[in-house]
Amino acid sequence: MLTVTGSASLGGDLTLLGTAPGQGKYTVLTGAPVTGTYSSYTGAGVLRYSPTGVQIWIMPDGTV
């Protein structure tokens, strides 16, 4: 997990390597505020953005 002490402006590509964890929600980044999105994401699950962070959601049937 990456913690930003202040604002985080996202952009570019995000690639997470390694074995996917089990089902659940995993924090990737926290900051205040978090603005923007990654242009592309390669890894397990899907990314979910909030004003204070980014999470990866891995659900059993691929739903989000």
Phi, psi and omega in degrees: 000143178251127178247123179256126179269078183141207184276151177231123178251112187271153176181174179079195184256146175238123176235125176249124182261160176110182181282136179293136176288177177291182180301146177148191180239127186234129180284131177258318186210141172232149179185176179208110354272165172251124180234158179082182177217164173284144179294321177211157179225130175239118180160185181284151174070197179232154179271141174234131183254145172223170178297345182237010179173182178228134177235154168257129176252124175240111184251156186298325183247015179085357178284156180232000000 
